[in-house]
Each structure stands twice: as structure tokens, then as C-alpha cells.
Amino acid sequence: MSIDIEATKRAIAQRIGRVERQLVDLAHRIHAHPELGFEEHRASRWVADMLSHAGFQVQHGCYGLPTAVRATIGSGPVHVGICAEYDALPEIGHACGHNIIAAAGVGAALGLAGSVDELGLTVTLLGTPAEEGGGGKILMLERGAFDGLDAAMMVHPAAVELAAMPGTAVSQFEVTYEGKPAHAGAYPELGVNAADAMTIAQVAIGQLRQQTRTTDRIHGIVTGAGSAVNVIPDHSAGKWIVRSDSAEALATLTGRVHRCFEAGALASGCTLSLVPTGPDYADLRPDAGLLALYRANAQALGRVFADVPNGLMGAATDMGNISHVVPTIHPMLGLDCHPAANHQPEFAAACITPIADRAVVDGATAMAWTAAEFAVFKPS
């Protein structure tokens, strides 16, 4: 049976249009009640309930994660996964726009629901907790959430429209040094200075940067280095992130950075602890065929893509790990809010504007149209 894909796409858009108000309300409710990674109890329940009421088979609290969601409809041979993030950032709330991601993902799933039999589709919405450093998708990947998917997709808000985010590979870890306290004026020779260890490591990293590539980044903060000026600090701590443009390059760079911290311990006499604060994020590798479909569909909705400068370094996402095993796209929805950008309070404010509300609907529609065309044309 031949499928009139344009008629199908019109029907999808109409279904999304009928729930537009509910989708925008979902985005605004999640924004008004920010929850940190693995604590998104309200947001994940709202997503699960909305899809359950629409006839999806829903699991809430799956894959060993209390705030993960799996909602499936259809039984066709082509299986498309749509990811919905909903975690916020500490102190600045939804300054990365995950409220928009969740609502757009739900909208795409609802738009496709009435066409799954016609298209031979199975559609699964995956609510993925803790993208902001917790690696929720990586845990779900390891536990089978993405098994059997033919494609995975999501949209993400940004200051400008991008078909593909330049996604870096990232390693995150916490550093602690333990030394020995002593009176800094009377008996400094009895102390082992943990603050010195951290300083030596930071100087070594500063020197290392001259020998790193332009696509490498090393950044961190010192979270503690003593509490009294007349006491030799016996404890210091910091949190660090290392970025590179591929998982392979990240492994090499991370090893070099770790040796800088080992140098601090060796020179000061302190003991060192290096503990990962989450799983490593892989670089994002968008699928060219899926991306071409999405770009054409977004442009048909009036979305205008910005030019990406060569060598632009991007943020990291646990969707990168998914892209290494499943054909994946992660386009960016422009909110026309430059110079406000992700992870700024001003960007949080931009995520509940009329432009953001339009992005929810456009993102849902473009993803749903892309999934429909993928089921019919299956681009390679």
C-alpha cells in the first residue's frame, strides 16, 4: 500500500495543533518547578501521565531509575525513539531549556500516535533523567533502553538554530588532597600543605594547555582549600571537566590531566584521590540521512538555520553516547535570544517566551515529520 506522506504529515501537524495548549502548559509547569538530575519526580510524572492518557503503554521508574519513563505505541517494524530531558541546573533552574525538550518530545510522540499503523512504526518516548552531568541516557543505554531502536532523536533549545550541535566528549571528576595540619606561624615544617598540592596541579595544567589542541578544554573549580589562615591546610578539593572532540582524544587528554594532579601530590607529599563524578560523555555523531530529513522539515516550518563557524566547540550531552550505537540527531531550536545563551539566567527566562512556545510546537512537528519520512524512506 502506497502512503501519501504529505497527507500523513498534515494529519500529524493537526494532531499536534490540537494539543498545543497542553504542550505549552507542560513546558511552563516544568519550568516553574525545576528539579535536579535524578530528582525530576513531578516532571517525569507529568510526561508519563500525558502519554498514558493518550493510549501509550507507559512505564514510570524503569531501568532502575525512579524518574525514567518509557512510553510506547504501535507495533510496526520501524522503531523510533524520542528522548525527553527534564532536569534543571542548580540555582538557575531551566537555564538549558529542558522544559522545551520534554514538551517537544511529548508533542512529537502524540503527533505520530495516530499514524503508527499506516507508517509501520513503533514509537517510544524515553524520559531520560539527569543529562546535566549524571549521564541518565548512558545508564539507560547500558540497561537496554535503546535496544532495537532504528533511530533516536531529540531537539534542544539554544540561542540560534543549528541542525547539529558540535557535541564534545567529556570526562568529569572530583579531586581531593589530604595532607597534615600544623600551626602556620610556629611549626610550619610539621605540616603537609594540601592547598599547595592543588596549586601545583593547577600550574601544571596551565603549562599543559600550551601543548593541547584547539579542540581540547580543561576547566575546574577549587571547592575547598583550608579554613583558617594560620593553619596549614590538610585538605583541598576541586571539581574538574576535561573535553575533547572525540572519545579517543578525550582518553589521551584525561590521562595527561590526571598526571598533573599526581604531580601535585608528589611535590607536596599529600595523598591524592581522583573520583569520577559521572560517566564519560562521548562526542555527538549525528546521522547524515536523518539530519537531512529533519533540516528540510524544520525549514518547511519556517525555521532558519545559522551558519556554524569551523572549529566551534560545543557543549556535551549524553546523547553523544547514544549516537555511537543508534542513528541519532540532536538539532538545536533557536530562541532568538542572543547574547543570552545556555546556562545563563537570561536563557532560563527566554525558555518561557512566545518564541519558546513556538519552538515547542515546531520541534515536535519537525521531529514527528522526520520520523514519518524515516519510516517510509529509511534514508541511509
C-alpha positions as CSV (number, residue, x, y, z in Angstrom):
1,M,0.0,0.0,0.0
2,S,1.4,3.4,-1.0
3,I,1.5,6.1,1.6
4,D,0.6,9.7,0.8
5,I,3.4,11.1,3.1
6,E,2.3,14.7,2.7
7,A,-1.3,13.9,3.8
8,T,0.2,12.0,6.7
9,K,2.3,14.9,7.7
10,R,-0.7,17.2,7.6
11,A,-2.5,14.9,9.9
12,I,0.4,14.8,12.3
13,A,0.6,18.6,12.4
14,Q,-3.1,18.7,13.0
15,R,-2.8,16.3,16.0
16,I,0.0,18.4,17.4
17,G,-2.0,21.6,16.9
18,R,-4.9,20.1,18.9
19,V,-2.7,19.6,21.9
20,E,-0.6,22.7,21.5
21,R,-2.0,24.4,24.6
22,Q,-1.3,21.3,26.7
23,L,2.3,21.1,25.4
24,V,3.0,24.7,26.2
25,D,1.4,24.2,29.6
26,L,3.7,21.2,30.2
27,A,6.8,23.3,29.2
28,H,5.7,26.1,31.6
29,R,4.9,23.8,34.5
30,I,8.3,22.0,34.3
31,H,10.0,25.4,34.0
32,A,8.2,26.7,37.1
33,H,9.1,23.6,39.2
34,P,12.8,22.9,38.4
35,E,14.2,19.6,39.6
36,L,17.8,18.5,39.6
37,G,19.0,15.3,38.0
38,F,17.5,12.0,39.2
39,E,15.0,14.1,41.3
40,E,12.6,15.0,38.5
41,H,9.7,13.3,40.1
42,R,7.0,15.8,39.1
43,A,8.3,16.4,35.6
44,S,8.6,12.7,34.8
45,R,5.1,12.0,36.2
46,W,3.6,14.8,34.1
47,V,5.2,13.4,31.0
48,A,4.2,9.8,31.8
49,D,0.6,10.8,32.6
50,M,0.1,12.8,29.4
51,L,1.2,9.9,27.3
52,S,-0.7,7.3,29.3
53,H,-3.9,9.3,28.8
54,A,-3.2,9.2,25.1
55,G,-3.1,5.4,25.0
56,F,0.6,4.8,25.2
57,Q,1.9,1.8,27.2
58,V,3.8,3.6,30.0
59,Q,6.4,2.6,32.5
60,H,7.4,5.2,35.1
61,G,10.5,4.5,37.2
62,C,12.1,2.0,34.8
63,Y,15.7,0.8,34.2
64,G,16.5,1.2,37.9
65,L,15.9,4.9,37.7
66,P,12.9,6.4,39.6
67,T,12.5,9.3,37.2
68,A,13.0,7.4,33.9
69,V,10.0,7.0,31.6
70,R,9.3,4.6,28.7
71,A,6.1,5.2,26.7
72,T,5.4,3.1,23.6
73,I,2.7,3.0,21.0
74,G,2.4,0.9,17.8
75,S,4.0,-2.4,16.8
76,G,5.5,-1.6,13.4
77,P,8.9,-2.9,12.2
78,V,10.5,0.5,12.2
79,H,11.2,1.6,15.8
80,V,11.9,5.3,16.5
81,G,12.9,6.6,19.9
82,I,12.2,10.2,21.0
83,C,14.2,11.4,24.0
84,A,12.8,13.8,26.6
85,E,15.0,15.5,29.1
86,Y,13.6,17.4,32.1
87,D,16.3,18.0,34.6
88,A,17.3,21.5,35.7
89,L,20.5,23.2,36.8
90,P,21.4,24.1,40.4
91,E,20.4,27.7,41.4
92,I,19.5,28.8,37.8
93,G,16.7,26.3,37.1
94,H,15.8,25.6,33.5
95,A,18.7,27.7,32.0
96,C,19.3,24.9,29.5
97,G,15.7,24.7,28.3
98,H,15.0,21.1,29.2
99,N,11.3,22.1,29.8
100,I,11.2,22.7,26.0
101,I,12.8,19.4,25.2
102,A,10.3,17.4,27.3
103,A,7.3,19.2,25.8
104,A,8.5,18.9,22.2
105,G,9.3,15.2,22.7
106,V,5.8,14.5,24.1
107,G,4.3,16.5,21.2
108,A,6.2,14.5,18.6
109,A,5.0,11.2,20.2
110,L,1.4,12.4,20.3
111,G,1.6,13.6,16.7
112,L,2.8,10.3,15.5
113,A,0.4,8.2,17.6
114,G,-2.5,8.3,15.1
115,S,-0.2,7.2,12.2
116,V,1.8,4.4,13.6
117,D,-0.2,1.6,11.8
118,E,-0.2,3.4,8.5
119,L,3.6,4.1,8.7
120,G,4.6,0.7,10.1
121,L,6.0,2.4,13.1
122,T,6.7,1.7,16.7
123,V,7.2,5.0,18.7
124,T,8.9,5.0,22.1
125,L,9.2,8.2,24.2
126,L,12.1,7.8,26.6
127,G,12.1,10.2,29.5
128,T,15.8,10.5,30.3
129,P,16.8,11.9,33.7
130,A,20.0,13.7,34.7
131,E,21.5,14.9,31.4
132,E,23.3,17.7,33.3
133,G,26.3,15.6,34.4
134,G,24.5,12.5,35.6
135,G,24.5,10.6,32.3
136,G,21.0,9.3,32.6
137,K,20.9,8.2,28.9
138,I,24.2,6.3,29.4
139,L,22.7,4.3,32.3
140,M,19.6,3.6,30.3
141,L,21.7,2.6,27.3
142,E,23.6,0.1,29.4
143,R,20.3,-1.3,30.8
144,G,18.8,-1.9,27.4
145,A,16.5,1.2,26.9
146,F,17.8,1.8,23.4
147,D,18.0,-1.8,22.2
148,G,16.1,-2.4,19.0
149,L,15.8,1.3,18.0
150,D,16.3,2.1,14.4
151,A,16.7,5.8,15.1
152,A,16.8,8.2,18.1
153,M,16.1,11.9,18.2
154,M,15.5,14.9,20.3
155,V,15.6,18.7,20.0
156,H,17.4,21.1,22.3
157,P,16.9,24.9,22.6
158,A,19.8,27.3,22.0
159,A,20.3,31.0,21.2
160,V,20.4,30.2,17.5
161,E,19.1,27.4,15.2
162,L,21.5,24.6,14.4
163,A,20.9,21.4,12.6
164,A,23.6,19.7,14.6
165,M,25.2,20.6,17.9
166,P,29.0,20.4,17.9
167,G,29.0,17.9,20.8
168,T,32.2,17.2,22.6
169,A,33.4,14.2,24.6
170,V,33.7,14.9,28.3
171,S,35.2,13.4,31.5
172,Q,34.3,14.8,34.9
173,F,36.0,14.0,38.2
174,E,36.5,15.3,41.7
175,V,40.0,15.8,43.1
176,T,40.9,15.7,46.8
177,Y,44.3,16.0,48.5
178,E,44.9,15.1,52.1
179,G,47.9,16.5,54.0
180,K,48.7,17.3,57.6
181,P,47.7,20.4,59.6
182,A,50.2,22.4,61.6
183,H,50.4,26.0,63.1
184,A,51.4,28.1,60.1
185,G,53.5,30.5,62.2
186,A,55.0,28.4,64.9
187,Y,55.5,25.0,63.3
188,P,55.0,25.1,59.5
189,E,57.6,22.5,59.0
190,L,55.3,19.9,60.6
191,G,52.6,20.5,58.1
192,V,51.8,18.9,54.7
193,N,50.0,21.5,52.7
194,A,47.0,20.3,50.7
195,A,46.4,23.8,49.2
196,D,49.9,23.7,47.8
197,A,49.2,20.4,46.1
198,M,46.2,21.9,44.4
199,T,48.2,25.0,43.3
200,I,50.9,22.9,41.9
201,A,48.4,20.8,39.9
202,Q,46.7,24.0,38.5
203,V,50.1,25.4,37.5
204,A,50.9,22.1,35.7
205,I,47.6,22.2,33.9
206,G,48.3,25.8,32.8
207,Q,51.6,24.7,31.3
208,L,49.9,21.7,29.7
209,R,47.4,23.9,27.8
210,Q,50.2,25.1,25.5
211,Q,50.6,21.5,24.3
212,T,46.9,20.7,23.8
213,R,44.9,21.0,20.6
214,T,42.4,23.8,19.9
215,T,39.6,21.3,20.3
216,D,40.7,20.5,23.9
217,R,39.3,22.2,27.1
218,I,40.3,21.8,30.7
219,H,38.4,23.7,33.4
220,G,37.6,23.3,37.0
221,I,36.9,24.9,40.4
222,V,38.5,24.6,43.8
223,T,35.8,23.8,46.3
224,G,37.9,23.9,49.4
225,A,41.5,24.6,50.5
226,G,41.7,25.2,54.2
227,S,39.6,27.1,56.8
228,A,42.0,29.2,58.8
229,V,44.8,31.3,57.6
230,N,47.1,30.4,60.5
231,V,46.7,26.6,59.9
232,I,48.5,24.7,57.2
233,P,45.6,23.3,55.1
234,D,45.3,19.5,55.5
235,H,42.6,19.1,52.9
236,S,41.8,20.6,49.5
237,A,39.2,19.7,46.9
238,G,38.1,20.6,43.4
239,K,35.8,19.6,40.5
240,W,37.2,19.3,37.0
241,I,36.0,18.7,33.5
242,V,38.1,17.7,30.5
243,R,36.7,18.0,27.0
244,S,37.9,16.9,23.5
245,D,36.4,16.3,20.1
246,S,36.3,12.5,20.3
247,A,36.2,9.8,22.9
248,E,39.7,8.6,21.8
249,A,41.3,12.1,22.1
250,L,39.5,12.6,25.5
251,A,41.1,9.4,26.9
252,T,44.6,10.7,26.0
253,L,43.9,14.2,27.3
254,T,42.4,12.9,30.6
255,G,45.4,10.8,31.3
256,R,47.7,13.9,30.9
257,V,45.5,16.0,33.2
258,H,45.5,13.2,35.8
259,R,49.3,13.3,35.8
260,C,49.2,17.0,36.6
261,F,47.2,16.2,39.8
262,E,49.7,13.3,40.6
263,A,52.5,15.9,40.3
264,G,50.8,18.0,43.0
265,A,50.7,15.0,45.3
266,L,54.3,14.1,44.6
267,A,55.7,17.6,45.1
268,S,53.7,18.3,48.3
269,G,53.7,14.9,49.9
270,C,49.9,14.8,50.0
271,T,47.8,11.8,49.2
272,L,45.5,12.2,46.1
273,S,42.0,10.9,45.3
274,L,40.6,11.2,41.8
275,V,36.9,10.1,41.6
276,P,34.7,10.3,38.5
277,T,31.5,12.3,39.2
278,G,29.6,10.7,36.3
279,P,30.1,8.5,33.3
280,D,32.2,9.9,30.4
281,Y,30.1,11.5,27.7
282,A,31.0,10.6,24.1
283,D,31.2,13.0,21.2
284,L,27.9,13.6,19.3
285,R,27.8,12.0,15.8
286,P,24.6,12.9,14.1
287,D,23.3,10.6,11.3
288,A,23.5,12.4,8.0
289,G,20.3,10.8,6.5
290,L,18.2,11.6,9.5
291,L,19.7,15.1,9.7
292,A,18.8,15.9,6.1
293,L,15.2,14.9,6.7
294,Y,15.0,17.0,9.8
295,R,16.6,20.0,8.3
296,A,14.1,20.0,5.3
297,N,11.2,19.6,7.7
298,A,12.3,22.3,10.0
299,Q,12.8,24.7,7.1
300,A,9.3,23.9,5.8
301,L,8.1,25.2,9.2
302,G,10.0,28.4,8.7
303,R,13.0,27.6,10.9
304,V,16.1,29.4,9.7
305,F,19.5,27.7,10.4
306,A,22.6,29.6,11.4
307,D,26.0,29.0,10.0
308,V,28.3,27.2,12.3
309,P,31.9,28.5,12.4
310,N,34.6,26.0,11.6
311,G,36.1,24.6,14.7
312,L,33.3,25.7,17.0
313,M,33.5,23.8,20.3
314,G,30.1,22.8,21.7
315,A,28.7,21.6,24.9
316,A,28.5,17.9,25.9
317,T,25.4,15.7,26.0
318,D,24.9,12.1,27.0
319,M,23.0,11.8,23.7
320,G,26.5,11.5,22.2
321,N,26.8,8.0,23.7
322,I,23.6,7.1,22.0
323,S,24.8,8.4,18.6
324,H,27.6,5.8,18.7
325,V,25.2,2.9,18.7
326,V,21.9,4.2,17.2
327,P,21.4,6.6,14.2
328,T,20.8,9.8,16.1
329,I,20.0,13.5,15.7
330,H,20.1,16.3,18.2
331,P,19.2,19.6,16.5
332,M,19.1,22.9,18.3
333,L,15.9,25.1,18.3
334,G,16.8,28.8,18.1
335,L,15.1,31.1,20.7
336,D,16.3,34.3,19.1
337,C,17.7,35.4,22.4
338,H,21.4,36.2,21.7
339,P,23.5,37.2,23.6
340,A,21.7,35.1,26.2
341,A,22.9,31.5,25.9
342,N,22.5,28.2,27.6
343,H,23.4,28.0,31.3
344,Q,22.7,31.7,31.9
345,P,19.8,33.1,34.0
346,E,18.8,35.1,31.0
347,F,18.4,32.0,28.9
348,A,16.1,30.5,31.6
349,A,13.9,33.5,31.1
350,A,13.9,33.0,27.3
351,C,12.6,29.4,27.7
352,I,9.0,30.5,28.5
353,T,8.5,33.3,26.0
354,P,6.1,33.1,23.0
355,I,9.2,32.3,20.8
356,A,10.0,29.4,23.1
357,D,6.4,28.2,23.0
358,R,6.6,28.2,19.2
359,A,9.8,26.2,19.4
360,V,8.0,23.5,21.4
361,V,5.4,23.1,18.6
362,D,7.9,23.4,15.7
363,G,10.3,21.0,17.3
364,A,7.6,18.5,17.9
365,T,6.3,18.8,14.4
366,A,9.7,18.6,12.7
367,M,10.7,15.5,14.7
368,A,7.4,13.8,14.0
369,W,7.6,14.5,10.3
370,T,11.2,13.3,10.3
371,A,10.2,10.0,12.0
372,A,7.3,9.6,9.5
373,E,9.6,10.1,6.5
374,F,12.2,7.8,8.0
375,A,9.7,5.0,8.3
376,V,8.7,5.5,4.6
377,F,12.0,6.3,3.0
378,K,14.6,4.8,5.5
379,P,17.5,7.0,4.4
380,S,21.0,5.6,4.7
